[in-house]
Amino acid sequence: MAGDLELNDLKGDEPQEELPDIPRSARDLEAVYDIPVRVSAVLGRATMQVNQLLKLGRGAVVELDRKVGEAIDIYVNNRLVARGEVVVVEDRLGVTMTEIIKTERT
């Protein structure tokens, strides 16, 4: 028919304006709620040679690069997301977040 328009007829030559970032509501994120992630709390790190590692036995002490009371690093899927403190919850260790780390998205 002469009055029918095709989708291609509606496209203009002008560049389309990009929509501003729209915040997602909680409902929009429900699809990702059940995705498992790995959370790690790192008390500290140490570097040693293999021969030193092989000499370690029961009761050995490995000195870490952190001081008593210093914040620990909290990682989600190997990405630093927060810092916190070790706490005891009943008979288990836990972590309380004291600082959220904001990083630039790449």
Backbone hydrogen bonds, N-H to C=O, Kabsch-Sander energy under -0.5 kcal/mol:
donor,donor_aa,acceptor,acceptor_aa,energy
4,D,1,M,-0.8
9,D,6,E,-0.9
10,L,6,E,-0.6
10,L,7,L,-1.3
11,K,8,N,-0.8
28,D,25,S,-0.5
29,L,25,S,-1.0
29,L,26,A,-0.6
30,E,26,A,-0.5
30,E,27,R,-0.9
32,V,29,L,-2.0
33,Y,29,L,-0.6
33,Y,30,E,-1.0
35,I,32,V,-1.6
39,V,37,V,-0.6
40,S,38,R,-0.5
40,S,75,Y,-2.6
42,V,40,S,-0.6
42,V,73,D,-3.0
43,L,41,A,-0.7
52,Q,49,Q,-0.5
53,L,49,Q,-2.1
54,L,50,V,-2.5
55,K,51,N,-0.8
56,L,52,Q,-0.5
56,L,53,L,-1.1
60,A,57,G,-2.4
63,E,61,V,-0.6
65,D,45,R,-1.5
70,E,67,K,-2.0
72,I,84,G,-2.7
73,D,42,V,-1.7
74,I,82,A,-2.9
75,Y,40,S,-3.2
75,Y,73,D,-0.5
76,V,79,R,-2.5
77,N,38,R,-3.2
79,R,76,V,-1.3
81,V,74,I,-2.6
82,A,74,I,-1.7
83,R,99,E,-2.6
84,G,72,I,-2.1
85,E,96,T,-2.3
87,V,94,G,-2.4
89,V,87,V,-0.5
89,V,92,R,-3.2
90,E,88,V,-0.6
92,R,89,V,-2.2
94,G,87,V,-3.1
96,T,85,E,-2.6
98,T,83,R,-2.7
99,E,83,R,-1.9
101,I,81,V,-3.0
102,K,100,I,-0.6
103,T,101,I,-0.5
